[in-house]
Amino acid sequence: MIGAASDEKVKAAARWLSEQDPAPPHVVNVLKTKFDLKALQACEACKLAQDYRRVALNG
């Protein structure tokens, strides 16, 4: 189970990633380093960032 602090780190990473255009190369490694995430958390952040972008585009 993901704790609240970890969940916030994933959300922060997702918000940051959703604002990057284009997304940085090796994005999982960037997120792991920049936000101190595990690989699975970085992947979750990528998925959440995609959701954020979709909502931003569709209103």
PDB file of N, H, CA, C and O in Angstrom:
ATOM      1  N   MET A   1       0.836  -1.180   0.000  1.00  0.00           N
ATOM      2  CA  MET A   1       0.000   0.000   0.000  1.00  0.00           C
ATOM      3  C   MET A   1       0.885   1.248   0.000  1.00  0.00           C
ATOM      4  O   MET A   1       1.907   1.304   0.684  1.00  0.00           O
ATOM      5  N   ILE A   2       0.477   2.226  -0.766  1.00  0.00           N
ATOM      6  H   ILE A   2      -0.353   2.181  -1.321  1.00  0.00           H
ATOM      7  CA  ILE A   2       1.235   3.462  -0.861  1.00  0.00           C
ATOM      8  C   ILE A   2       0.810   4.385   0.266  1.00  0.00           C
ATOM      9  O   ILE A   2      -0.381   4.613   0.479  1.00  0.00           O
ATOM     10  N   GLY A   3       1.801   4.921   0.996  1.00  0.00           N
ATOM     11  H   GLY A   3       2.768   4.736   0.824  1.00  0.00           H
ATOM     12  CA  GLY A   3       1.513   5.849   2.079  1.00  0.00           C
ATOM     13  C   GLY A   3       1.191   7.227   1.537  1.00  0.00           C
ATOM     14  O   GLY A   3       1.396   7.505   0.355  1.00  0.00           O
ATOM     15  N   ALA A   4       0.684   8.092   2.412  1.00  0.00           N
ATOM     16  H   ALA A   4       0.517   7.866   3.372  1.00  0.00           H
ATOM     17  CA  ALA A   4       0.275   9.437   2.002  1.00  0.00           C
ATOM     18  C   ALA A   4       1.445  10.238   1.453  1.00  0.00           C
ATOM     19  O   ALA A   4       1.290  10.950   0.461  1.00  0.00           O
ATOM     20  N   ALA A   5       2.619  10.136   2.083  1.00  0.00           N
ATOM     21  H   ALA A   5       2.744   9.558   2.889  1.00  0.00           H
ATOM     22  CA  ALA A   5       3.787  10.884   1.605  1.00  0.00           C
ATOM     23  C   ALA A   5       4.204  10.396   0.232  1.00  0.00           C
ATOM     24  O   ALA A   5       4.537  11.204  -0.635  1.00  0.00           O
ATOM     25  N   SER A   6       4.192   9.097   0.023  1.00  0.00           N
ATOM     26  H   SER A   6       3.922   8.442   0.727  1.00  0.00           H
ATOM     27  CA  SER A   6       4.550   8.542  -1.280  1.00  0.00           C
ATOM     28  C   SER A   6       3.534   8.951  -2.333  1.00  0.00           C
ATOM     29  O   SER A   6       3.895   9.267  -3.467  1.00  0.00           O
ATOM     30  N   ASP A   7       2.266   8.942  -1.954  1.00  0.00           N
ATOM     31  H   ASP A   7       1.973   8.685  -1.033  1.00  0.00           H
ATOM     32  CA  ASP A   7       1.200   9.330  -2.873  1.00  0.00           C
ATOM     33  C   ASP A   7       1.382  10.786  -3.297  1.00  0.00           C
ATOM     34  O   ASP A   7       1.175  11.118  -4.464  1.00  0.00           O
ATOM     35  N   GLU A   8       1.759  11.643  -2.377  1.00  0.00           N
ATOM     36  H   GLU A   8       1.926  11.373  -1.429  1.00  0.00           H
ATOM     37  CA  GLU A   8       1.981  13.061  -2.691  1.00  0.00           C
ATOM     38  C   GLU A   8       3.177  13.229  -3.613  1.00  0.00           C
ATOM     39  O   GLU A   8       3.162  14.081  -4.501  1.00  0.00           O
ATOM     40  N   LYS A   9       4.218  12.418  -3.408  1.00  0.00           N
ATOM     41  H   LYS A   9       4.230  11.725  -2.687  1.00  0.00           H
ATOM     42  CA  LYS A   9       5.380  12.491  -4.298  1.00  0.00           C
ATOM     43  C   LYS A   9       4.998  12.084  -5.714  1.00  0.00           C
ATOM     44  O   LYS A   9       5.448  12.700  -6.681  1.00  0.00           O
ATOM     45  N   VAL A  10       4.175  11.057  -5.842  1.00  0.00           N
ATOM     46  H   VAL A  10       3.809  10.558  -5.057  1.00  0.00           H
ATOM     47  CA  VAL A  10       3.720  10.609  -7.158  1.00  0.00           C
ATOM     48  C   VAL A  10       2.890  11.706  -7.823  1.00  0.00           C
ATOM     49  O   VAL A  10       3.063  11.980  -9.011  1.00  0.00           O
ATOM     50  N   LYS A  11       1.998  12.326  -7.071  1.00  0.00           N
ATOM     51  H   LYS A  11       1.857  12.103  -6.106  1.00  0.00           H
ATOM     52  CA  LYS A  11       1.171  13.403  -7.620  1.00  0.00           C
ATOM     53  C   LYS A  11       2.018  14.600  -8.025  1.00  0.00           C
ATOM     54  O   LYS A  11       1.780  15.204  -9.071  1.00  0.00           O
ATOM     55  N   ALA A  12       3.003  14.947  -7.204  1.00  0.00           N
ATOM     56  H   ALA A  12       3.196  14.457  -6.355  1.00  0.00           H
ATOM     57  CA  ALA A  12       3.887  16.069  -7.541  1.00  0.00           C
ATOM     58  C   ALA A  12       4.666  15.760  -8.813  1.00  0.00           C
ATOM     59  O   ALA A  12       4.821  16.625  -9.675  1.00  0.00           O
ATOM     60  N   ALA A  13       5.150  14.548  -8.930  1.00  0.00           N
ATOM     61  H   ALA A  13       5.025  13.845  -8.230  1.00  0.00           H
ATOM     62  CA  ALA A  13       5.881  14.149 -10.131  1.00  0.00           C
ATOM     63  C   ALA A  13       4.974  14.187 -11.351  1.00  0.00           C
ATOM     64  O   ALA A  13       5.395  14.606 -12.429  1.00  0.00           O
ATOM     65  N   ALA A  14       3.742  13.755 -11.186  1.00  0.00           N
ATOM     66  H   ALA A  14       3.400  13.415 -10.310  1.00  0.00           H
ATOM     67  CA  ALA A  14       2.786  13.758 -12.297  1.00  0.00           C
ATOM     68  C   ALA A  14       2.459  15.173 -12.735  1.00  0.00           C
ATOM     69  O   ALA A  14       2.385  15.455 -13.931  1.00  0.00           O
ATOM     70  N   ARG A  15       2.262  16.068 -11.769  1.00  0.00           N
ATOM     71  H   ARG A  15       2.323  15.840 -10.798  1.00  0.00           H
ATOM     72  CA  ARG A  15       1.991  17.475 -12.117  1.00  0.00           C
ATOM     73  C   ARG A  15       3.166  18.067 -12.876  1.00  0.00           C
ATOM     74  O   ARG A  15       2.983  18.740 -13.890  1.00  0.00           O
ATOM     75  N   TRP A  16       4.375  17.817 -12.384  1.00  0.00           N
ATOM     76  H   TRP A  16       4.525  17.271 -11.560  1.00  0.00           H
ATOM     77  CA  TRP A  16       5.570  18.343 -13.043  1.00  0.00           C
ATOM     78  C   TRP A  16       5.669  17.786 -14.462  1.00  0.00           C
ATOM     79  O   TRP A  16       5.889  18.534 -15.415  1.00  0.00           O
ATOM     80  N   LEU A  17       5.507  16.482 -14.594  1.00  0.00           N
ATOM     81  H   LEU A  17       5.328  15.875 -13.820  1.00  0.00           H
ATOM     82  CA  LEU A  17       5.629  15.845 -15.899  1.00  0.00           C
ATOM     83  C   LEU A  17       4.560  16.336 -16.867  1.00  0.00           C
ATOM     84  O   LEU A  17       4.836  16.510 -18.054  1.00  0.00           O
ATOM     85  N   SER A  18       3.365  16.559 -16.384  1.00  0.00           N
ATOM     86  H   SER A  18       3.142  16.417 -15.419  1.00  0.00           H
ATOM     87  CA  SER A  18       2.285  17.008 -17.271  1.00  0.00           C
ATOM     88  C   SER A  18       2.569  18.388 -17.861  1.00  0.00           C
ATOM     89  O   SER A  18       1.985  18.761 -18.878  1.00  0.00           O
ATOM     90  N   GLU A  19       3.460  19.141 -17.229  1.00  0.00           N
ATOM     91  H   GLU A  19       3.935  18.838 -16.402  1.00  0.00           H
ATOM     92  CA  GLU A  19       3.808  20.479 -17.707  1.00  0.00           C
ATOM     93  C   GLU A  19       5.011  20.486 -18.646  1.00  0.00           C
ATOM     94  O   GLU A  19       5.342  21.524 -19.218  1.00  0.00           O
ATOM     95  N   GLN A  20       5.662  19.346 -18.807  1.00  0.00           N
ATOM     96  H   GLN A  20       5.393  18.502 -18.342  1.00  0.00           H
ATOM     97  CA  GLN A  20       6.843  19.271 -19.659  1.00  0.00           C
ATOM     98  C   GLN A  20       6.432  19.032 -21.109  1.00  0.00           C
ATOM     99  O   GLN A  20       5.643  18.133 -21.403  1.00  0.00           O
ATOM    100  N   ASP A  21       6.973  19.843 -22.005  1.00  0.00           N
ATOM    101  H   ASP A  21       7.613  20.573 -21.766  1.00  0.00           H
ATOM    102  CA  ASP A  21       6.667  19.677 -23.428  1.00  0.00           C
ATOM    103  C   ASP A  21       7.912  19.941 -24.239  1.00  0.00           C
ATOM    104  O   ASP A  21       8.311  21.094 -24.406  1.00  0.00           O
ATOM    105  N   PRO A  22       8.521  18.913 -24.737  1.00  0.00           N
ATOM    106  CA  PRO A  22       8.143  17.504 -24.640  1.00  0.00           C
ATOM    107  C   PRO A  22       8.615  16.894 -23.313  1.00  0.00           C
ATOM    108  O   PRO A  22       9.388  17.494 -22.565  1.00  0.00           O
ATOM    109  N   ALA A  23       8.130  15.708 -23.062  1.00  0.00           N
ATOM    110  H   ALA A  23       7.503  15.221 -23.670  1.00  0.00           H
ATOM    111  CA  ALA A  23       8.576  14.977 -21.872  1.00  0.00           C
ATOM    112  C   ALA A  23      10.069  14.681 -22.027  1.00  0.00           C
ATOM    113  O   ALA A  23      10.539  14.440 -23.139  1.00  0.00           O
ATOM    114  N   PRO A  24      10.810  14.699 -20.928  1.00  0.00           N
ATOM    115  CA  PRO A  24      12.242  14.447 -21.022  1.00  0.00           C
ATOM    116  C   PRO A  24      12.539  12.999 -21.435  1.00  0.00           C
ATOM    117  O   PRO A  24      11.767  12.089 -21.133  1.00  0.00           O
ATOM    118  N   PRO A  25      13.658  12.803 -22.124  1.00  0.00           N
ATOM    119  CA  PRO A  25      14.044  11.421 -22.436  1.00  0.00           C
ATOM    120  C   PRO A  25      14.316  10.657 -21.128  1.00  0.00           C
ATOM    121  O   PRO A  25      14.699  11.249 -20.118  1.00  0.00           O
ATOM    122  N   HIS A  26      14.118   9.375 -21.168  1.00  0.00           N
ATOM    123  H   HIS A  26      13.808   8.894 -21.988  1.00  0.00           H
ATOM    124  CA  HIS A  26      14.352   8.516 -19.996  1.00  0.00           C
ATOM    125  C   HIS A  26      13.542   9.014 -18.802  1.00  0.00           C
ATOM    126  O   HIS A  26      14.056   9.141 -17.691  1.00  0.00           O
ATOM    127  N   VAL A  27      12.280   9.288 -19.056  1.00  0.00           N
ATOM    128  H   VAL A  27      11.863   9.184 -19.959  1.00  0.00           H
ATOM    129  CA  VAL A  27      11.428   9.957 -18.078  1.00  0.00           C
ATOM    130  C   VAL A  27      11.319   9.189 -16.760  1.00  0.00           C
ATOM    131  O   VAL A  27      11.250   9.812 -15.701  1.00  0.00           O
ATOM    132  N   VAL A  28      11.301   7.888 -16.795  1.00  0.00           N
ATOM    133  H   VAL A  28      11.357   7.382 -17.656  1.00  0.00           H
ATOM    134  CA  VAL A  28      11.196   7.126 -15.540  1.00  0.00           C
ATOM    135  C   VAL A  28      12.421   7.389 -14.673  1.00  0.00           C
ATOM    136  O   VAL A  28      12.294   7.611 -13.468  1.00  0.00           O
ATOM    137  N   ASN A  29      13.599   7.366 -15.274  1.00  0.00           N
ATOM    138  H   ASN A  29      13.702   7.186 -16.252  1.00  0.00           H
ATOM    139  CA  ASN A  29      14.816   7.644 -14.503  1.00  0.00           C
ATOM    140  C   ASN A  29      14.830   9.078 -13.980  1.00  0.00           C
ATOM    141  O   ASN A  29      15.273   9.325 -12.858  1.00  0.00           O
ATOM    142  N   VAL A  30      14.354  10.008 -14.773  1.00  0.00           N
ATOM    143  H   VAL A  30      13.994   9.808 -15.685  1.00  0.00           H
ATOM    144  CA  VAL A  30      14.282  11.406 -14.334  1.00  0.00           C
ATOM    145  C   VAL A  30      13.367  11.528 -13.120  1.00  0.00           C
ATOM    146  O   VAL A  30      13.721  12.169 -12.130  1.00  0.00           O
ATOM    147  N   LEU A  31      12.193  10.914 -13.200  1.00  0.00           N
ATOM    148  H   LEU A  31      11.905  10.394 -14.004  1.00  0.00           H
ATOM    149  CA  LEU A  31      11.247  10.989 -12.085  1.00  0.00           C
ATOM    150  C   LEU A  31      11.794  10.308 -10.839  1.00  0.00           C
ATOM    151  O   LEU A  31      11.620  10.811  -9.729  1.00  0.00           O
ATOM    152  N   LYS A  32      12.451   9.169 -11.016  1.00  0.00           N
ATOM    153  H   LYS A  32      12.592   8.761 -11.917  1.00  0.00           H
ATOM    154  CA  LYS A  32      13.037   8.465  -9.877  1.00  0.00           C
ATOM    155  C   LYS A  32      14.041   9.350  -9.160  1.00  0.00           C
ATOM    156  O   LYS A  32      14.053   9.416  -7.931  1.00  0.00           O
ATOM    157  N   THR A  33      14.881  10.026  -9.926  1.00  0.00           N
ATOM    158  H   THR A  33      14.871   9.972 -10.924  1.00  0.00           H
ATOM    159  CA  THR A  33      15.924  10.870  -9.343  1.00  0.00           C
ATOM    160  C   THR A  33      15.363  12.164  -8.777  1.00  0.00           C
ATOM    161  O   THR A  33      15.656  12.530  -7.638  1.00  0.00           O
ATOM    162  N   LYS A  34      14.562  12.852  -9.567  1.00  0.00           N
ATOM    163  H   LYS A  34      14.324  12.556 -10.492  1.00  0.00           H
ATOM    164  CA  LYS A  34      14.061  14.186  -9.191  1.00  0.00           C
ATOM    165  C   LYS A  34      13.092  14.127  -8.015  1.00  0.00           C
ATOM    166  O   LYS A  34      13.073  15.036  -7.185  1.00  0.00           O
ATOM    167  N   PHE A  35      12.286  13.067  -7.933  1.00  0.00           N
ATOM    168  H   PHE A  35      12.302  12.328  -8.607  1.00  0.00           H
ATOM    169  CA  PHE A  35      11.242  12.987  -6.907  1.00  0.00           C
ATOM    170  C   PHE A  35      11.446  11.846  -5.916  1.00  0.00           C
ATOM    171  O   PHE A  35      10.574  11.576  -5.089  1.00  0.00           O
ATOM    172  N   ASP A  36      12.597  11.174  -5.997  1.00  0.00           N
ATOM    173  H   ASP A  36      13.304  11.393  -6.669  1.00  0.00           H
ATOM    174  CA  ASP A  36      12.919  10.077  -5.080  1.00  0.00           C
ATOM    175  C   ASP A  36      11.827   9.007  -5.090  1.00  0.00           C
ATOM    176  O   ASP A  36      11.290   8.636  -4.046  1.00  0.00           O
ATOM    177  N   LEU A  37      11.512   8.521  -6.295  1.00  0.00           N
ATOM    178  H   LEU A  37      11.948   8.823  -7.143  1.00  0.00           H
ATOM    179  CA  LEU A  37      10.474   7.507  -6.470  1.00  0.00           C
ATOM    180  C   LEU A  37      11.075   6.153  -6.797  1.00  0.00           C
ATOM    181  O   LEU A  37      12.196   6.061  -7.296  1.00  0.00           O
ATOM    182  N   LYS A  38      10.329   5.124  -6.516  1.00  0.00           N
ATOM    183  H   LYS A  38       9.417   5.199  -6.112  1.00  0.00           H
ATOM    184  CA  LYS A  38      10.642   3.785  -7.005  1.00  0.00           C
ATOM    185  C   LYS A  38      10.172   3.711  -8.450  1.00  0.00           C
ATOM    186  O   LYS A  38       9.403   4.564  -8.895  1.00  0.00           O
ATOM    187  N   ALA A  39      10.623   2.704  -9.187  1.00  0.00           N
ATOM    188  H   ALA A  39      11.248   2.011  -8.827  1.00  0.00           H
ATOM    189  CA  ALA A  39      10.254   2.579 -10.606  1.00  0.00           C
ATOM    190  C   ALA A  39       8.740   2.495 -10.787  1.00  0.00           C
ATOM    191  O   ALA A  39       8.186   3.142 -11.676  1.00  0.00           O
ATOM    192  N   LEU A  40       8.074   1.711  -9.960  1.00  0.00           N
ATOM    193  H   LEU A  40       8.524   1.185  -9.238  1.00  0.00           H
ATOM    194  CA  LEU A  40       6.619   1.574 -10.076  1.00  0.00           C
ATOM    195  C   LEU A  40       5.925   2.906  -9.816  1.00  0.00           C
ATOM    196  O   LEU A  40       4.961   3.245 -10.501  1.00  0.00           O
ATOM    197  N   GLN A  41       6.404   3.657  -8.840  1.00  0.00           N
ATOM    198  H   GLN A  41       7.187   3.382  -8.283  1.00  0.00           H
ATOM    199  CA  GLN A  41       5.822   4.965  -8.553  1.00  0.00           C
ATOM    200  C   GLN A  41       6.035   5.921  -9.722  1.00  0.00           C
ATOM    201  O   GLN A  41       5.142   6.701 -10.054  1.00  0.00           O
ATOM    202  N   ALA A  42       7.203   5.869 -10.347  1.00  0.00           N
ATOM    203  H   ALA A  42       7.929   5.236 -10.077  1.00  0.00           H
ATOM    204  CA  ALA A  42       7.481   6.712 -11.508  1.00  0.00           C
ATOM    205  C   ALA A  42       6.538   6.366 -12.652  1.00  0.00           C
ATOM    206  O   ALA A  42       6.060   7.255 -13.357  1.00  0.00           O
ATOM    207  N   CYS A  43       6.274   5.093 -12.834  1.00  0.00           N
ATOM    208  H   CYS A  43       6.662   4.371 -12.261  1.00  0.00           H
ATOM    209  CA  CYS A  43       5.328   4.671 -13.873  1.00  0.00           C
ATOM    210  C   CYS A  43       3.914   5.146 -13.548  1.00  0.00           C
ATOM    211  O   CYS A  43       3.176   5.565 -14.440  1.00  0.00           O
ATOM    212  N   GLU A  44       3.541   5.081 -12.278  1.00  0.00           N
ATOM    213  H   GLU A  44       4.140   4.741 -11.554  1.00  0.00           H
ATOM    214  CA  GLU A  44       2.231   5.595 -11.860  1.00  0.00           C
ATOM    215  C   GLU A  44       2.145   7.093 -12.137  1.00  0.00           C
ATOM    216  O   GLU A  44       1.104   7.585 -12.573  1.00  0.00           O
ATOM    217  N   ALA A  45       3.228   7.813 -11.888  1.00  0.00           N
ATOM    218  H   ALA A  45       4.073   7.412 -11.534  1.00  0.00           H
ATOM    219  CA  ALA A  45       3.251   9.255 -12.153  1.00  0.00           C
ATOM    220  C   ALA A  45       3.093   9.530 -13.642  1.00  0.00           C
ATOM    221  O   ALA A  45       2.422  10.490 -14.023  1.00  0.00           O
ATOM    222  N   CYS A  46       3.697   8.707 -14.484  1.00  0.00           N
ATOM    223  H   CYS A  46       4.242   7.928 -14.175  1.00  0.00           H
ATOM    224  CA  CYS A  46       3.552   8.870 -15.939  1.00  0.00           C
ATOM    225  C   CYS A  46       2.093   8.701 -16.348  1.00  0.00           C
ATOM    226  O   CYS A  46       1.576   9.476 -17.154  1.00  0.00           O
ATOM    227  N   LYS A  47       1.440   7.704 -15.801  1.00  0.00           N
ATOM    228  H   LYS A  47       1.859   7.075 -15.146  1.00  0.00           H
ATOM    229  CA  LYS A  47       0.037   7.453 -16.132  1.00  0.00           C
ATOM    230  C   LYS A  47      -0.831   8.606 -15.636  1.00  0.00           C
ATOM    231  O   LYS A  47      -1.726   9.063 -16.347  1.00  0.00           O
ATOM    232  N   LEU A  48      -0.571   9.071 -14.426  1.00  0.00           N
ATOM    233  H   LEU A  48       0.156   8.700 -13.848  1.00  0.00           H
ATOM    234  CA  LEU A  48      -1.341  10.170 -13.867  1.00  0.00           C
ATOM    235  C   LEU A  48      -1.100  11.461 -14.656  1.00  0.00           C
ATOM    236  O   LEU A  48      -2.034  12.234 -14.870  1.00  0.00           O
ATOM    237  N   ALA A  49       0.116  11.695 -15.082  1.00  0.00           N
ATOM    238  H   ALA A  49       0.874  11.067 -14.909  1.00  0.00           H
ATOM    239  CA  ALA A  49       0.420  12.881 -15.896  1.00  0.00           C
ATOM    240  C   ALA A  49      -0.362  12.841 -17.206  1.00  0.00           C
ATOM    241  O   ALA A  49      -0.859  13.867 -17.669  1.00  0.00           O
ATOM    242  N   GLN A  50      -0.467  11.675 -17.790  1.00  0.00           N
ATOM    243  H   GLN A  50      -0.063  10.841 -17.414  1.00  0.00           H
ATOM    244  CA  GLN A  50      -1.256  11.524 -19.020  1.00  0.00           C
ATOM    245  C   GLN A  50      -2.720  11.867 -18.740  1.00  0.00           C
ATOM    246  O   GLN A  50      -3.367  12.527 -19.553  1.00  0.00           O
ATOM    247  N   ASP A  51      -3.239  11.427 -17.607  1.00  0.00           N
ATOM    248  H   ASP A  51      -2.713  10.890 -16.947  1.00  0.00           H
ATOM    249  CA  ASP A  51      -4.614  11.766 -17.226  1.00  0.00           C
ATOM    250  C   ASP A  51      -4.766  13.276 -17.054  1.00  0.00           C
ATOM    251  O   ASP A  51      -5.755  13.856 -17.503  1.00  0.00           O
ATOM    252  N   TYR A  52      -3.786  13.918 -16.403  1.00  0.00           N
ATOM    253  H   TYR A  52      -2.983  13.447 -16.038  1.00  0.00           H
ATOM    254  CA  TYR A  52      -3.832  15.370 -16.217  1.00  0.00           C
ATOM    255  C   TYR A  52      -3.851  16.084 -17.561  1.00  0.00           C
ATOM    256  O   TYR A  52      -4.610  17.034 -17.753  1.00  0.00           O
ATOM    257  N   ARG A  53      -3.014  15.625 -18.498  1.00  0.00           N
ATOM    258  H   ARG A  53      -2.398  14.853 -18.343  1.00  0.00           H
ATOM    259  CA  ARG A  53      -2.971  16.251 -19.829  1.00  0.00           C
ATOM    260  C   ARG A  53      -4.312  16.086 -20.540  1.00  0.00           C
ATOM    261  O   ARG A  53      -4.806  17.020 -21.171  1.00  0.00           O
ATOM    262  N   ARG A  54      -4.893  14.902 -20.435  1.00  0.00           N
ATOM    263  H   ARG A  54      -4.492  14.143 -19.923  1.00  0.00           H
ATOM    264  CA  ARG A  54      -6.166  14.623 -21.091  1.00  0.00           C
ATOM    265  C   ARG A  54      -7.253  15.554 -20.560  1.00  0.00           C
ATOM    266  O   ARG A  54      -8.036  16.101 -21.337  1.00  0.00           O
ATOM    267  N   VAL A  55      -7.304  15.734 -19.260  1.00  0.00           N
ATOM    268  H   VAL A  55      -6.668  15.289 -18.629  1.00  0.00           H
ATOM    269  CA  VAL A  55      -8.309  16.612 -18.652  1.00  0.00           C
ATOM    270  C   VAL A  55      -8.064  18.051 -19.089  1.00  0.00           C
ATOM    271  O   VAL A  55      -9.012  18.775 -19.393  1.00  0.00           O
ATOM    272  N   ALA A  56      -6.815  18.468 -19.123  1.00  0.00           N
ATOM    273  H   ALA A  56      -6.045  17.880 -18.876  1.00  0.00           H
ATOM    274  CA  ALA A  56      -6.483  19.840 -19.523  1.00  0.00           C
ATOM    275  C   ALA A  56      -6.907  20.098 -20.967  1.00  0.00           C
ATOM    276  O   ALA A  56      -7.373  21.193 -21.285  1.00  0.00           O
ATOM    277  N   LEU A  57      -6.754  19.122 -21.829  1.00  0.00           N
ATOM    278  H   LEU A  57      -6.376  18.233 -21.570  1.00  0.00           H
ATOM    279  CA  LEU A  57      -7.101  19.294 -23.222  1.00  0.00           C
ATOM    280  C   LEU A  57      -8.613  19.260 -23.466  1.00  0.00           C
ATOM    281  O   LEU A  57      -9.130  19.963 -24.333  1.00  0.00           O
ATOM    282  N   ASN A  58      -9.305  18.433 -22.688  1.00  0.00           N
ATOM    283  H   ASN A  58      -8.884  17.861 -21.984  1.00  0.00           H
ATOM    284  CA  ASN A  58     -10.734  18.233 -22.900  1.00  0.00           C
ATOM    285  C   ASN A  58     -11.610  19.079 -21.974  1.00  0.00           C
ATOM    286  O   ASN A  58     -12.833  19.105 -22.109  1.00  0.00           O
ATOM    287  N   GLY A  59     -10.969  19.763 -21.040  1.00  0.00           N
ATOM    288  H   GLY A  59      -9.975  19.742 -20.930  1.00  0.00           H
ATOM    289  CA  GLY A  59     -11.728  20.628 -20.133  1.00  0.00           C
ATOM    290  C   GLY A  59     -12.375  19.911 -19.073  1.00  0.00           C
ATOM    291  O   GLY A  59     -13.047  20.517 -18.239  1.00  0.00           O
TER     292      GLY A  59
END
